[in-house]
Amino acid sequence: MKYDIMNWNECTKKFIRKVEVDKERIKSIIKKAMQRLQRIRETIIKEENISFIVEDYYEIIKELLISYLLKNGLRSKNHQCLISYFYKERPEYEQEVYLISQMSYFRNRLEYYGENIPREFYEKNRDDFERIITLIKALIGDID
């Protein structure tokens, strides 16, 4: 299944606006994302919590992408535009972008339809989730 990335031009027309860079807000969002990551790392993995763990990984990545946009003076009303912006700015991370998009799809299926996220998806991609988190944090850099 191909996970389409929202068109950035559509995002700028409907969902993106310029904002003042708020360093304290960015730091706060990153801090909460890292607390969520710590909780995942302390969780004992069981069949019944795999979906929620993947959902939390997606939420962490989403929060970091929100911070990435905010650092660049932008705000999005749409999660798909967070992914689109990341792809526009860093096309060399196409594989990561499509994995984030896939995570978004699974998270939405969980949230809106009560469908479990396949254990195989978690097991196959767990290291990539961690790597993407590290990557986006590095792209955000220091917030002085």
The first five atom37 places (N, CA, C, CB, O) and aatype in JSON, in Angstrom:
{
  "aatype": [12, 11, 18, 3, 9, 12, 2, 17, 2, 6, 4, 16, 11, 11, 13, 9, 1, 11, 19, 6, 19, 3, 11, 6, 1, 9, 11, 15, 9, 9, 11, 11, 0, 12, 5, 1, 10, 5, 1, 9, 1, 6, 16, 9, 9, 11, 6, 6, 2, 9, 15, 13, 9, 19, 6, 3, 18, 18, 6, 9, 9, 11, 6, 10, 10, 9, 15, 18, 10, 10, 11, 2, 7, 10, 1, 15, 11, 2, 8, 5, 4, 10, 9, 15, 18, 13, 18, 11, 6, 1, 14, 6, 18, 6, 5, 6, 19, 18, 10, 9, 15, 5, 12, 15, 18, 13, 1, 2, 1, 10, 6, 18, 18, 7, 6, 2, 9, 14, 1, 6, 13, 18, 6, 11, 2, 1, 3, 3, 13, 6, 1, 9, 9, 16, 10, 9, 11, 0, 10, 9, 7, 3, 9, 3],
  "atom_mask": [
    [1, 1, 1, 1, 1],
    [1, 1, 1, 1, 1],
    [1, 1, 1, 1, 1],
    [1, 1, 1, 1, 1],
    [1, 1, 1, 1, 1],
    [1, 1, 1, 1, 1],
    [1, 1, 1, 1, 1],
    [1, 1, 1, 1, 1],
    [1, 1, 1, 1, 1],
    [1, 1, 1, 1, 1],
    [1, 1, 1, 1, 1],
    [1, 1, 1, 1, 1],
    [1, 1, 1, 1, 1],
    [1, 1, 1, 1, 1],
    [1, 1, 1, 1, 1],
    [1, 1, 1, 1, 1],
    [1, 1, 1, 1, 1],
    [1, 1, 1, 1, 1],
    [1, 1, 1, 1, 1],
    [1, 1, 1, 1, 1],
    [1, 1, 1, 1, 1],
    [1, 1, 1, 1, 1],
    [1, 1, 1, 1, 1],
    [1, 1, 1, 1, 1],
    [1, 1, 1, 1, 1],
    [1, 1, 1, 1, 1],
    [1, 1, 1, 1, 1],
    [1, 1, 1, 1, 1],
    [1, 1, 1, 1, 1],
    [1, 1, 1, 1, 1],
    [1, 1, 1, 1, 1],
    [1, 1, 1, 1, 1],
    [1, 1, 1, 1, 1],
    [1, 1, 1, 1, 1],
    [1, 1, 1, 1, 1],
    [1, 1, 1, 1, 1],
    [1, 1, 1, 1, 1],
    [1, 1, 1, 1, 1],
    [1, 1, 1, 1, 1],
    [1, 1, 1, 1, 1],
    [1, 1, 1, 1, 1],
    [1, 1, 1, 1, 1],
    [1, 1, 1, 1, 1],
    [1, 1, 1, 1, 1],
    [1, 1, 1, 1, 1],
    [1, 1, 1, 1, 1],
    [1, 1, 1, 1, 1],
    [1, 1, 1, 1, 1],
    [1, 1, 1, 1, 1],
    [1, 1, 1, 1, 1],
    [1, 1, 1, 1, 1],
    [1, 1, 1, 1, 1],
    [1, 1, 1, 1, 1],
    [1, 1, 1, 1, 1],
    [1, 1, 1, 1, 1],
    [1, 1, 1, 1, 1],
    [1, 1, 1, 1, 1],
    [1, 1, 1, 1, 1],
    [1, 1, 1, 1, 1],
    [1, 1, 1, 1, 1],
    [1, 1, 1, 1, 1],
    [1, 1, 1, 1, 1],
    [1, 1, 1, 1, 1],
    [1, 1, 1, 1, 1],
    [1, 1, 1, 1, 1],
    [1, 1, 1, 1, 1],
    [1, 1, 1, 1, 1],
    [1, 1, 1, 1, 1],
    [1, 1, 1, 1, 1],
    [1, 1, 1, 1, 1],
    [1, 1, 1, 1, 1],
    [1, 1, 1, 1, 1],
    [1, 1, 1, 0, 1],
    [1, 1, 1, 1, 1],
    [1, 1, 1, 1, 1],
    [1, 1, 1, 1, 1],
    [1, 1, 1, 1, 1],
    [1, 1, 1, 1, 1],
    [1, 1, 1, 1, 1],
    [1, 1, 1, 1, 1],
    [1, 1, 1, 1, 1],
    [1, 1, 1, 1, 1],
    [1, 1, 1, 1, 1],
    [1, 1, 1, 1, 1],
    [1, 1, 1, 1, 1],
    [1, 1, 1, 1, 1],
    [1, 1, 1, 1, 1],
    [1, 1, 1, 1, 1],
    [1, 1, 1, 1, 1],
    [1, 1, 1, 1, 1],
    [1, 1, 1, 1, 1],
    [1, 1, 1, 1, 1],
    [1, 1, 1, 1, 1],
    [1, 1, 1, 1, 1],
    [1, 1, 1, 1, 1],
    [1, 1, 1, 1, 1],
    [1, 1, 1, 1, 1],
    [1, 1, 1, 1, 1],
    [1, 1, 1, 1, 1],
    [1, 1, 1, 1, 1],
    [1, 1, 1, 1, 1],
    [1, 1, 1, 1, 1],
    [1, 1, 1, 1, 1],
    [1, 1, 1, 1, 1],
    [1, 1, 1, 1, 1],
    [1, 1, 1, 1, 1],
    [1, 1, 1, 1, 1],
    [1, 1, 1, 1, 1],
    [1, 1, 1, 1, 1],
    [1, 1, 1, 1, 1],
    [1, 1, 1, 1, 1],
    [1, 1, 1, 1, 1],
    [1, 1, 1, 1, 1],
    [1, 1, 1, 0, 1],
    [1, 1, 1, 1, 1],
    [1, 1, 1, 1, 1],
    [1, 1, 1, 1, 1],
    [1, 1, 1, 1, 1],
    [1, 1, 1, 1, 1],
    [1, 1, 1, 1, 1],
    [1, 1, 1, 1, 1],
    [1, 1, 1, 1, 1],
    [1, 1, 1, 1, 1],
    [1, 1, 1, 1, 1],
    [1, 1, 1, 1, 1],
    [1, 1, 1, 1, 1],
    [1, 1, 1, 1, 1],
    [1, 1, 1, 1, 1],
    [1, 1, 1, 1, 1],
    [1, 1, 1, 1, 1],
    [1, 1, 1, 1, 1],
    [1, 1, 1, 1, 1],
    [1, 1, 1, 1, 1],
    [1, 1, 1, 1, 1],
    [1, 1, 1, 1, 1],
    [1, 1, 1, 1, 1],
    [1, 1, 1, 1, 1],
    [1, 1, 1, 1, 1],
    [1, 1, 1, 1, 1],
    [1, 1, 1, 1, 1],
    [1, 1, 1, 0, 1],
    [1, 1, 1, 1, 1],
    [1, 1, 1, 1, 1],
    [1, 1, 1, 1, 1]
  ],
  "atom_positions": [
    [[0.84, -1.18, 0.0], [0.0, 0.0, 0.0], [0.89, 1.25, 0.0], [-0.96, -0.01, 1.22], [1.85, 1.34, 0.76]],
    [[0.56, 2.2, -0.83], [1.31, 3.45, -0.92], [0.63, 4.49, -0.04], [1.41, 3.96, -2.41], [-0.59, 4.65, -0.08]],
    [[1.43, 5.18, 0.75], [0.9, 6.2, 1.64], [1.26, 7.56, 1.05], [1.45, 6.05, 3.1], [2.41, 7.97, 1.07]],
    [[0.24, 8.23, 0.52], [0.48, 9.49, -0.17], [0.8, 10.6, 0.82], [-0.72, 9.87, -1.01], [0.28, 10.64, 1.94]],
    [[1.66, 11.49, 0.38], [2.04, 12.66, 1.16], [1.21, 13.83, 0.64], [3.58, 12.95, 1.05], [1.12, 14.06, -0.56]],
    [[0.61, 14.57, 1.56], [-0.22, 15.7, 1.18], [0.62, 16.74, 0.42], [-0.87, 16.34, 2.43], [1.79, 16.96, 0.75]],
    [[0.02, 17.35, -0.57], [0.69, 18.36, -1.39], [0.97, 19.61, -0.54], [-0.16, 18.72, -2.63], [0.06, 20.15, 0.09]],
    [[2.22, 20.06, -0.54], [2.6, 21.2, 0.28], [1.85, 22.47, -0.13], [4.11, 21.44, 0.19], [1.49, 23.28, 0.73]],
    [[1.61, 22.65, -1.4], [0.86, 23.84, -1.85], [-0.54, 23.86, -1.26], [0.79, 23.88, -3.39], [-1.04, 24.92, -0.86]],
    [[-1.18, 22.7, -1.2], [-2.5, 22.62, -0.57], [-2.4, 22.96, 0.91], [-3.1, 21.21, -0.77], [-3.27, 23.63, 1.47]],
    [[-1.34, 22.49, 1.54], [-1.12, 22.8, 2.95], [-1.0, 24.31, 3.17], [0.14, 22.09, 3.46], [-1.64, 24.87, 4.07]],
    [[-0.2, 24.97, 2.34], [0.01, 26.4, 2.55], [-1.26, 27.21, 2.31], [1.12, 26.91, 1.64], [-1.45, 28.26, 2.91]],
    [[-2.12, 26.71, 1.44], [-3.37, 27.41, 1.16], [-4.39, 27.24, 2.29], [-3.97, 26.91, -0.14], [-5.15, 28.17, 2.59]],
    [[-4.41, 26.05, 2.91], [-5.5, 25.73, 3.84], [-5.09, 25.58, 5.3], [-6.14, 24.49, 3.4], [-5.9, 25.86, 6.18]],
    [[-3.87, 25.14, 5.57], [-3.57, 24.68, 6.92], [-2.34, 25.3, 7.59], [-3.4, 23.24, 6.89], [-2.13, 25.08, 8.78]],
    [[-1.55, 26.04, 6.87], [-0.3, 26.57, 7.41], [-0.41, 28.08, 7.6], [0.89, 26.23, 6.48], [-0.95, 28.8, 6.76]],
    [[0.12, 28.53, 8.73], [0.21, 29.97, 8.93], [1.54, 30.3, 9.58], [-0.98, 30.5, 9.79], [2.14, 29.48, 10.27]],
    [[1.98, 31.51, 9.36], [3.21, 31.98, 9.99], [2.92, 32.4, 11.42], [3.84, 33.16, 9.19], [1.87, 32.96, 11.72]],
    [[3.88, 32.1, 12.29], [3.76, 32.45, 13.7], [5.12, 32.94, 14.21], [3.27, 31.23, 14.54], [6.16, 32.72, 13.59]],
    [[5.06, 33.61, 15.34], [6.3, 33.99, 16.02], [6.96, 32.73, 16.57], [6.03, 35.02, 17.17], [6.28, 31.81, 17.03]],
    [[8.27, 32.68, 16.52], [9.0, 31.56, 17.1], [8.93, 31.7, 18.62], [10.49, 31.5, 16.59], [9.4, 32.7, 19.18]],
    [[8.36, 30.7, 19.26], [8.2, 30.69, 20.71], [9.08, 29.58, 21.27], [6.69, 30.48, 21.13], [8.68, 28.42, 21.32]],
    [[10.29, 29.95, 21.69], [11.27, 28.95, 22.13], [10.8, 28.16, 23.35], [12.59, 29.63, 22.44], [11.07, 26.97, 23.46]],
    [[10.11, 28.82, 24.26], [9.64, 28.12, 25.46], [8.59, 27.06, 25.09], [9.05, 29.11, 26.48], [8.58, 25.97, 25.65]],
    [[7.73, 27.4, 24.16], [6.73, 26.44, 23.72], [7.39, 25.24, 23.04], [5.72, 27.11, 22.75], [7.01, 24.09, 23.27]],
    [[8.37, 25.52, 22.2], [9.1, 24.45, 21.5], [9.76, 23.53, 22.53], [10.16, 25.04, 20.53], [9.66, 22.31, 22.43]],
    [[10.45, 24.12, 23.5], [11.11, 23.32, 24.54], [10.1, 22.47, 25.31], [11.87, 24.23, 25.52], [10.37, 21.3, 25.61]],
    [[8.96, 23.04, 25.61], [7.93, 22.32, 26.35], [7.39, 21.14, 25.56], [6.79, 23.26, 26.72], [7.21, 20.05, 26.1]],
    [[7.14, 21.34, 24.28], [6.64, 20.25, 23.43], [7.67, 19.13, 23.33], [6.29, 20.78, 22.01], [7.33, 17.95, 23.43]],
    [[8.93, 19.5, 23.14], [10.0, 18.5, 23.07], [10.11, 17.74, 24.39], [11.35, 19.17, 22.71], [10.27, 16.52, 24.39]],
    [[10.03, 18.46, 25.49], [10.12, 17.81, 26.81], [9.02, 16.78, 26.98], [10.04, 18.86, 27.93], [9.28, 15.67, 27.44]],
    [[7.8, 17.12, 26.62], [6.68, 16.18, 26.74], [6.89, 14.98, 25.82], [5.35, 16.88, 26.42], [6.59, 13.85, 26.2]],
    [[7.38, 15.21, 24.62], [7.65, 14.11, 23.69], [8.68, 13.16, 24.28], [8.13, 14.66, 22.33], [8.54, 11.94, 24.16]],
    [[9.72, 13.7, 24.91], [10.76, 12.86, 25.49], [10.26, 12.11, 26.72], [11.98, 13.71, 25.86], [10.71, 11.0, 27.0]],
    [[9.32, 12.71, 27.46], [8.7, 11.99, 28.57], [7.88, 10.81, 28.06], [7.81, 12.94, 29.4], [7.88, 9.73, 28.65]],
    [[7.18, 11.04, 26.96], [6.38, 9.97, 26.34], [7.32, 8.84, 25.88], [5.54, 10.52, 25.14], [7.01, 7.66, 26.03]],
    [[8.47, 9.22, 25.3], [9.43, 8.23, 24.83], [9.97, 7.41, 26.02], [10.6, 8.92, 24.08], [10.1, 6.19, 25.92]],
    [[10.26, 8.08, 27.1], [10.74, 7.37, 28.29], [9.7, 6.36, 28.78], [11.08, 8.37, 29.42], [10.05, 5.25, 29.18]],
    [[8.43, 6.76, 28.75], [7.36, 5.86, 29.17], [7.32, 4.61, 28.26], [5.99, 6.59, 29.14], [7.14, 3.49, 28.74]],
    [[7.48, 4.82, 26.95], [7.5, 3.68, 26.03], [8.63, 2.74, 26.38], [7.63, 4.15, 24.56], [8.45, 1.52, 26.46]],
    [[9.8, 3.3, 26.6], [10.99, 2.48, 26.86], [10.87, 1.69, 28.16], [12.23, 3.36, 26.91], [11.52, 0.66, 28.32]],
    [[10.04, 2.15, 29.08], [9.84, 1.46, 30.35], [8.67, 0.47, 30.31], [9.61, 2.47, 31.45], [8.46, -0.28, 31.25]],
    [[7.93, 0.49, 29.22], [6.76, -0.37, 29.09], [7.16, -1.79, 28.7], [5.77, 0.21, 28.07], [7.98, -1.98, 27.81]],
    [[6.57, -2.75, 29.36], [6.76, -4.15, 28.98], [5.86, -4.41, 27.77], [6.43, -5.14, 30.18], [4.65, -4.22, 27.83]],
    [[6.47, -4.86, 26.69], [5.75, -5.07, 25.44], [4.92, -6.35, 25.54], [6.73, -5.16, 24.24], [5.43, -7.43, 25.84]],
    [[3.61, -6.17, 25.29], [2.69, -7.32, 25.26], [1.79, -7.15, 24.04], [1.84, -7.42, 26.59], [1.63, -6.05, 23.51]],
    [[1.22, -8.23, 23.63], [0.35, -8.2, 22.45], [-0.73, -7.13, 22.58], [-0.3, -9.58, 22.23], [-1.04, -6.44, 21.61]],
    [[-1.31, -6.99, 23.77], [-2.42, -6.06, 23.95], [-2.01, -4.59, 24.0], [-3.15, -6.41, 25.19], [-2.88, -3.72, 23.96]],
    [[-0.72, -4.29, 24.09], [-0.34, -2.87, 24.12], [0.49, -2.41, 22.93], [0.42, -2.59, 25.37], [0.89, -1.25, 22.87]],
    [[0.75, -3.29, 21.99], [1.54, -2.94, 20.8], [0.93, -1.75, 20.05], [1.66, -4.15, 19.84], [1.65, -0.82, 19.68]],
    [[-0.36, -1.76, 19.85], [-1.01, -0.67, 19.1], [-0.79, 0.67, 19.78], [-2.51, -0.93, 18.95], [-0.56, 1.68, 19.12]],
    [[-0.86, 0.67, 21.11], [-0.72, 1.93, 21.84], [0.73, 2.4, 21.87], [-1.23, 1.76, 23.26], [1.0, 3.6, 21.92]],
    [[1.64, 1.46, 21.83], [3.06, 1.82, 21.76], [3.37, 2.48, 20.42], [3.96, 0.58, 21.98], [4.05, 3.51, 20.37]],
    [[2.89, 1.88, 19.34], [3.09, 2.48, 18.02], [2.41, 3.85, 17.96], [2.54, 1.55, 16.9], [2.97, 4.8, 17.41]],
    [[1.22, 3.95, 18.52], [0.52, 5.23, 18.57], [1.35, 6.27, 19.31], [-0.86, 5.07, 19.24], [1.45, 7.42, 18.87]],
    [[1.96, 5.87, 20.43], [2.81, 6.81, 21.17], [4.05, 7.21, 20.36], [3.25, 6.18, 22.5], [4.44, 8.37, 20.37]],
    [[4.65, 6.26, 19.66], [5.79, 6.62, 18.8], [5.35, 7.65, 17.76], [6.37, 5.35, 18.09], [6.06, 8.62, 17.5]],
    [[4.18, 7.44, 17.18], [3.68, 8.41, 16.2], [3.47, 9.77, 16.87], [2.36, 7.92, 15.57], [3.83, 10.81, 16.3]],
    [[2.88, 9.78, 18.05], [2.64, 11.04, 18.75], [3.95, 11.78, 19.04], [1.87, 10.79, 20.06], [4.02, 13.0, 18.92]],
    [[4.97, 11.05, 19.42], [6.29, 11.66, 19.67], [6.81, 12.3, 18.39], [7.3, 10.6, 20.2], [7.24, 13.45, 18.39]],
    [[6.77, 11.56, 17.3], [7.26, 12.08, 16.02], [6.43, 13.29, 15.6], [7.21, 10.98, 14.93], [6.98, 14.28, 15.13]],
    [[5.12, 13.21, 15.77], [4.24, 14.33, 15.44], [4.6, 15.56, 16.27], [2.76, 13.94, 15.67], [4.7, 16.67, 15.73]],
    [[4.81, 15.38, 17.57], [5.15, 16.5, 18.44], [6.5, 17.11, 18.03], [5.2, 16.05, 19.9], [6.66, 18.33, 18.06]],
    [[7.44, 16.27, 17.66], [8.74, 16.79, 17.2], [8.59, 17.53, 15.87], [9.75, 15.64, 17.05], [9.25, 18.55, 15.65]],
    [[7.73, 17.04, 14.99], [7.49, 17.75, 13.72], [6.78, 19.09, 13.98], [6.64, 16.88, 12.77], [7.05, 20.07, 13.29]],
    [[5.89, 19.14, 14.96], [5.27, 20.42, 15.35], [6.37, 21.38, 15.79], [4.22, 20.21, 16.49], [6.37, 22.55, 15.39]],
    [[7.29, 20.9, 16.6], [8.41, 21.74, 17.07], [9.29, 22.19, 15.91], [9.26, 20.97, 18.09], [9.74, 23.33, 15.88]],
    [[9.52, 21.3, 14.97], [10.32, 21.61, 13.78], [9.68, 22.75, 12.99], [10.48, 20.36, 12.88], [10.37, 23.68, 12.57]],
    [[8.38, 22.68, 12.79], [7.68, 23.77, 12.1], [7.73, 25.05, 12.91], [6.22, 23.39, 11.82], [8.03, 26.12, 12.38]],
    [[7.44, 24.95, 14.21], [7.44, 26.15, 15.06], [8.79, 26.84, 15.06], [7.04, 25.78, 16.49], [8.87, 28.07, 15.04]],
    [[9.85, 26.05, 15.07], [11.2, 26.64, 15.04], [11.41, 27.44, 13.75], [12.28, 25.54, 15.18], [12.2, 28.38, 13.71]],
    [[10.71, 27.03, 12.71], [10.82, 27.72, 11.42], [9.69, 28.73, 11.21], [10.82, 26.71, 10.29], [9.44, 29.18, 10.09]],
    [[9.0, 29.08, 12.31], [7.98, 30.13, 12.26], [6.69, 29.73, 11.57], [0.0, 0.0, 0.0], [6.0, 30.58, 11.01]],
    [[6.35, 28.44, 11.62], [5.13, 27.95, 10.99], [4.3, 27.13, 11.96], [5.46, 27.12, 9.75], [4.83, 26.53, 12.9]],
    [[3.01, 27.13, 11.72], [2.07, 26.33, 12.51], [1.13, 25.64, 11.54], [1.27, 27.23, 13.55], [0.71, 26.23, 10.54]],
    [[0.79, 24.38, 11.83], [-0.1, 23.61, 10.96], [-1.35, 23.2, 11.72], [0.62, 22.37, 10.4], [-1.29, 22.83, 12.89]],
    [[-2.48, 23.26, 11.03], [-3.74, 22.78, 11.59], [-4.0, 21.33, 11.17], [-4.9, 23.68, 11.14], [-5.08, 20.8, 11.45]],
    [[-3.04, 20.71, 10.51], [-3.25, 19.39, 9.91], [-1.99, 18.55, 10.1], [-3.61, 19.52, 8.42], [-0.9, 18.98, 9.73]],
    [[-2.14, 17.35, 10.65], [-0.97, 16.49, 10.88], [-0.29, 16.1, 9.57], [-1.39, 15.23, 11.63], [0.93, 15.98, 9.52]],
    [[-1.07, 15.91, 8.52], [-0.48, 15.52, 7.24], [0.46, 16.6, 6.7], [-1.58, 15.23, 6.22], [1.43, 16.29, 6.01]],
    [[0.16, 17.84, 7.02], [1.03, 18.94, 6.57], [2.35, 18.96, 7.33], [0.31, 20.28, 6.73], [3.35, 19.47, 6.81]],
    [[2.37, 18.43, 8.54], [3.64, 18.29, 9.26], [4.57, 17.37, 8.48], [3.41, 17.74, 10.71], [5.75, 17.65, 8.31]],
    [[4.01, 16.27, 8.02], [4.78, 15.29, 7.25], [5.19, 15.9, 5.91], [3.95, 13.99, 7.02], [6.33, 15.73, 5.47]],
    [[4.28, 16.6, 5.27], [4.55, 17.24, 3.99], [5.69, 18.26, 4.1], [3.29, 17.91, 3.46], [6.56, 18.32, 3.23]],
    [[5.67, 19.05, 5.17], [6.73, 20.05, 5.37], [8.09, 19.37, 5.56], [6.41, 20.93, 6.6], [9.09, 19.79, 4.98]],
    [[8.11, 18.33, 6.36], [9.34, 17.58, 6.58], [9.89, 17.06, 5.25], [9.1, 16.41, 7.56], [11.09, 17.15, 4.99]],
    [[9.01, 16.53, 4.42], [9.42, 16.0, 3.11], [9.91, 17.12, 2.2], [8.26, 15.26, 2.45], [10.9, 16.96, 1.48]],
    [[9.22, 18.25, 2.22], [9.62, 19.39, 1.38], [11.01, 19.88, 1.78], [8.59, 20.54, 1.49], [11.85, 20.17, 0.93]],
    [[11.23, 19.98, 3.08], [12.5, 20.5, 3.58], [13.64, 19.49, 3.5], [12.34, 20.95, 5.01], [14.79, 19.87, 3.29]],
    [[13.32, 18.23, 3.65], [14.35, 17.18, 3.71], [13.99, 16.0, 2.81], [14.53, 16.7, 5.16], [13.73, 14.9, 3.31]],
    [[13.96, 16.21, 1.49], [13.56, 15.13, 0.58], [14.49, 13.92, 0.64], [13.52, 15.66, -0.84], [14.12, 12.83, 0.21]],
    [[15.69, 14.1, 1.17], [16.61, 12.96, 1.28], [16.1, 11.93, 2.3], [18.01, 13.45, 1.68], [16.61, 10.81, 2.35]],
    [[15.11, 12.31, 3.11], [14.54, 11.4, 4.09], [13.2, 10.84, 3.62], [14.37, 12.1, 5.43], [12.28, 10.66, 4.41]],
    [[13.11, 10.58, 2.34], [11.86, 10.07, 1.77], [11.39, 8.78, 2.43], [12.03, 9.85, 0.27], [10.21, 8.63, 2.72]],
    [[12.3, 7.87, 2.68], [11.93, 6.6, 3.31], [11.32, 6.84, 4.69], [13.16, 5.67, 3.42], [10.32, 6.22, 5.05]],
    [[11.92, 7.74, 5.46], [11.41, 8.07, 6.78], [10.04, 8.74, 6.69], [12.4, 8.98, 7.52], [9.15, 8.47, 7.5]],
    [[9.89, 9.61, 5.72], [8.61, 10.3, 5.51], [7.51, 9.29, 5.26], [8.71, 11.29, 4.34], [6.42, 9.41, 5.83]],
    [[7.76, 8.32, 4.42], [6.74, 7.32, 4.11], [6.44, 6.41, 5.31], [7.17, 6.47, 2.92], [5.32, 5.94, 5.47]],
    [[7.44, 6.17, 6.14], [7.18, 5.39, 7.35], [6.31, 6.21, 8.31], [8.51, 4.97, 8.04], [5.38, 5.66, 8.91]],
    [[6.6, 7.49, 8.47], [5.76, 8.35, 9.32], [4.34, 8.38, 8.79], [6.35, 9.78, 9.4], [3.38, 8.32, 9.56]],
    [[4.19, 8.48, 7.49], [2.86, 8.48, 6.88], [2.13, 7.17, 7.15], [2.97, 8.73, 5.37], [0.93, 7.16, 7.41]],
    [[2.85, 6.07, 7.09], [2.26, 4.77, 7.39], [1.84, 4.7, 8.85], [3.26, 3.64, 7.06], [0.77, 4.17, 9.17]],
    [[2.67, 5.23, 9.74], [2.33, 5.28, 11.17], [1.04, 6.09, 11.36], [3.49, 5.89, 12.0], [0.17, 5.7, 12.14]],
    [[0.93, 7.19, 10.66], [-0.25, 8.04, 10.75], [-1.5, 7.26, 10.32], [-0.08, 9.31, 9.89], [-2.54, 7.33, 10.96]],
    [[-1.36, 6.53, 9.24], [-2.47, 5.72, 8.74], [-2.92, 4.71, 9.81], [-2.06, 4.98, 7.44], [-4.11, 4.61, 10.12]],
    [[-1.95, 3.96, 10.35], [-2.28, 2.96, 11.36], [-2.87, 3.6, 12.61], [-1.05, 2.14, 11.72], [-3.82, 3.07, 13.2]],
    [[-2.32, 4.73, 13.01], [-2.83, 5.43, 14.2], [-4.27, 5.86, 13.98], [-1.95, 6.65, 14.53], [-5.09, 5.74, 14.88]],
    [[-4.58, 6.37, 12.79], [-5.95, 6.77, 12.49], [-6.9, 5.58, 12.46], [-6.0, 7.51, 11.15], [-8.04, 5.68, 12.91]],
    [[-6.44, 4.45, 11.93], [-7.27, 3.24, 11.91], [-7.55, 2.78, 13.35], [-6.58, 2.12, 11.1], [-8.65, 2.32, 13.66]],
    [[-6.56, 2.91, 14.2], [-6.73, 2.56, 15.62], [-7.73, 3.51, 16.28], [-5.38, 2.6, 16.36], [-8.66, 3.07, 16.95]],
    [[-7.52, 4.79, 16.09], [-8.32, 5.79, 16.78], [-9.77, 5.85, 16.29], [-7.69, 7.15, 16.63], [-10.69, 5.96, 17.09]],
    [[-9.96, 5.77, 14.99], [-11.31, 5.97, 14.43], [-12.08, 4.69, 14.16], [-11.2, 6.73, 13.17], [-13.31, 4.72, 14.05]],
    [[-11.36, 3.55, 14.06], [-12.05, 2.3, 13.73], [-11.77, 1.18, 14.72], [-11.64, 1.85, 12.35], [-12.32, 0.08, 14.6]],
    [[-10.92, 1.45, 15.69], [-10.61, 0.43, 16.69], [-9.81, -0.73, 16.18], [0.0, 0.0, 0.0], [-9.83, -1.81, 16.76]],
    [[-9.08, -0.52, 15.08], [-8.28, -1.6, 14.49], [-6.9, -1.66, 15.16], [-8.13, -1.39, 12.95], [-6.27, -0.63, 15.4]],
    [[-6.45, -2.86, 15.44], [-5.12, -3.04, 16.01], [-4.04, -2.77, 14.97], [-4.96, -4.44, 16.58], [-4.23, -3.0, 13.78]],
    [[-2.92, -2.29, 15.46], [-1.75, -2.12, 14.61], [-1.0, -3.45, 14.63], [-0.83, -0.92, 15.1], [-0.76, -4.01, 15.7]],
    [[-0.64, -3.97, 13.46], [0.0, -5.29, 13.43], [1.32, -5.33, 14.21], [0.25, -5.7, 11.98], [2.16, -4.43, 14.1]],
    [[1.49, -6.37, 14.98], [2.73, -6.55, 15.75], [3.94, -6.55, 14.83], [2.67, -7.88, 16.56], [5.0, -6.02, 15.17]],
    [[3.77, -7.15, 13.65], [4.88, -7.22, 12.69], [5.36, -5.81, 12.29], [4.45, -8.02, 11.43], [6.56, -5.58, 12.1]],
    [[4.42, -4.89, 12.16], [4.77, -3.51, 11.82], [5.65, -2.91, 12.91], [3.5, -2.64, 11.61], [6.66, -2.27, 12.62]],
    [[5.28, -3.12, 14.15], [6.08, -2.64, 15.28], [7.46, -3.29, 15.28], [5.35, -2.92, 16.61], [8.48, -2.6, 15.36]],
    [[7.49, -4.61, 15.2], [8.76, -5.33, 15.29], [9.7, -4.96, 14.14], [8.52, -6.83, 15.3], [10.9, -4.83, 14.34]],
    [[9.15, -4.8, 12.97], [9.96, -4.47, 11.79], [10.52, -3.05, 11.86], [9.12, -4.64, 10.52], [11.62, -2.79, 11.37]],
    [[9.76, -2.13, 12.46], [10.1, -0.71, 12.36], [10.52, -0.03, 13.65], [8.95, 0.02, 11.81], [10.86, 1.16, 13.64]],
    [[10.51, -0.74, 14.77], [10.81, -0.11, 16.06], [12.11, 0.68, 16.04], [10.87, -1.17, 17.14], [12.15, 1.82, 16.5]],
    [[13.18, 0.09, 15.52], [14.46, 0.79, 15.48], [14.38, 2.03, 14.61], [15.56, -0.15, 14.97], [15.01, 3.05, 14.9]],
    [[13.6, 1.95, 13.53], [13.43, 3.12, 12.67], [12.65, 4.22, 13.38], [12.71, 2.73, 11.38], [12.94, 5.4, 13.18]],
    [[11.66, 3.86, 14.21], [10.94, 4.87, 14.97], [11.93, 5.65, 15.84], [9.82, 4.22, 15.85], [11.91, 6.88, 15.88]],
    [[12.77, 4.92, 16.53], [13.77, 5.55, 17.41], [14.73, 6.42, 16.6], [14.56, 4.47, 18.19], [15.08, 7.52, 17.01]],
    [[15.15, 5.92, 15.45], [16.09, 6.67, 14.6], [15.45, 7.96, 14.08], [16.55, 5.8, 13.42], [16.1, 9.0, 14.02]],
    [[14.18, 7.89, 13.71], [13.48, 9.08, 13.22], [13.36, 10.12, 14.32], [12.07, 8.71, 12.68], [13.52, 11.32, 14.08]],
    [[13.09, 9.68, 15.53], [13.01, 10.6, 16.67], [14.34, 11.31, 16.85], [12.61, 9.85, 17.97], [14.38, 12.54, 17.0]],
    [[15.42, 10.56, 16.84], [16.76, 11.15, 16.98], [17.06, 12.11, 15.84], [17.83, 10.04, 17.02], [17.61, 13.19, 16.05]],
    [[16.68, 11.73, 14.64], [16.91, 12.56, 13.46], [16.18, 13.9, 13.56], [16.46, 11.81, 12.2], [16.78, 14.95, 13.35]],
    [[14.9, 13.87, 13.89], [14.13, 15.12, 13.94], [14.63, 16.0, 15.08], [12.62, 14.81, 14.12], [14.71, 17.22, 14.94]],
    [[14.97, 15.39, 16.22], [15.54, 16.18, 17.31], [16.83, 16.88, 16.87], [15.82, 15.28, 18.53], [17.06, 18.03, 17.22]],
    [[17.65, 16.18, 16.11], [18.89, 16.78, 15.61], [18.6, 17.92, 14.64], [19.75, 15.72, 14.93], [19.29, 18.94, 14.65]],
    [[17.58, 17.76, 13.8], [17.22, 18.81, 12.84], [16.69, 20.05, 13.57], [16.18, 18.29, 11.84], [16.9, 21.18, 13.11]],
    [[16.0, 19.84, 14.67], [15.52, 20.98, 15.47], [16.71, 21.68, 16.1], [14.51, 20.5, 16.57], [16.76, 22.91, 16.15]],
    [[17.66, 20.9, 16.58], [18.86, 21.46, 17.18], [18.59, 22.08, 18.53], [0.0, 0.0, 0.0], [17.56, 21.84, 19.16]],
    [[19.54, 22.88, 18.97], [19.42, 23.55, 20.27], [18.41, 24.68, 20.19], [20.78, 24.09, 20.74], [18.35, 25.4, 19.19]],
    [[17.65, 24.81, 21.23], [16.7, 25.92, 21.36], [17.25, 26.81, 22.47], [15.22, 25.41, 21.68], [17.13, 26.48, 23.65]],
    [[17.83, 27.91, 22.08], [18.44, 28.81, 23.09], [17.42, 29.69, 23.76], [19.5, 29.68, 22.46], [17.77, 30.49, 24.62]]
  ]
}
